[in-house]
Amino acid sequence: MEEITLLNPLDMHLHLREGEMLKNIIDFTTSQFSGAVVMPNLSTPITTTQLAMEYKEEIQSSAKDKDFMPLIAIYITDALNEEELKTAKNNGIKILKLYPKGATTNSDNGLAEILTPQTLKIFEIAQDLGFMLSIHGETGGFSMEREYEFGPIFAAIAKDFPKLKIIIEHMSDHRSIALLEDYENIYATLTLHHITMTLDDVLGAGLKPHHFCKPILKTPKDRDMLLALALNAHPKVSFGSDSAPHLEKNKLKDNGAAGIFSAPNMLAMLCELFEKHDKLHNLQAFISDNAKTNYNISKLPKKAVKLHKKHTAIPSQIRLIQNNIIPLNGGRLLQWSQA
């Protein structure tokens, strides 16, 4: 195949940050995607409807392409209540984001304990109002086991709230796949880096801080089993880049920031990957159709993205006033290019 057209690509897990960084990276996404679920873990987290609507306006005003739909998630804190949930629902917000406290970037306002009476009440109200619950599912245990150890919490929420759709964000452990099969209301997003890379890409040939993310990259078995889900467009799985830009200086310091900036040339990278495995025919479902079904998305800005066989290079760095951002696979020559 020399050309492919993807209709309404969707990124169901995206970090856009704010201010200068947002303005410098937003067009990498809006030029490729029709919409995205935008994460709320900013320096001032998006914990209220008002903050969400202000952030949505900042995103839309910063983008050159105005035909882009940001879906802003509300950050769950102990202060979230029924009144705020009803206000969010009335303003078209449909996703809540749960961060365990300290699990990742800007998660200090997250939940120290998950299954408390207060949080369970929020889940009950969220289920009744038709919200979706997006979870960064990790415990505070050994880094390679954190997602697996969180599995019983996913299961408990799914069992107690069977009408609440639950998203395992950036699934990284092959042992989590069983949750998709065991619980009708559990779904997942998959990143490009978790389906193509392993811990060796961080540590195997010297430390590569630009490949450090949370949840961390894991074993070849994890990579290969998650890749199979993506290549076969498993109906309960959607693409979510978890593209998470950090300044180069913050990636290189002692306590290096967790996150991989993968937005540039994302669709071309996915085309190359799916073609390599003779699964290009499944890319449309993985990149859009599954998400529209699983997230009940009916109205989208119409976008047809045409890609063709032509070499293009991923930028080696994105220059900002304060510092640079280093993209995933920066400088690499791709076989596909966006028309």
Secondary structure, DSSP 8 states (H G I E B T S, - for coil): --EEEEES-EEEEE---SHHHHHHHHHHHHTT-SEEEE---SSS---SHHHHHHHHHHHHHH-S----EEEE-EE--TT--HHHHHHHHHTT--EEEE-BTTSSTT-TTSBS-SS-HHHHHHHHHHHHHT-EEEE----SS-TTTHHHHHHHHHHHHHHH-TTSEEEETT---GGGHHHHHH-TTEEEEE-HHHHH--THHHHTTS--GGG--SS----HHHHHHHHHHHHTT-TTEEE---B----HHHHHSTT----BB--TTHHHHHHHHHHHTT-GGGHHIIIIIHHHHHTT-------EEEEEEEEEE--S-EE-SS-EE-BTTTT-EEEEEE-
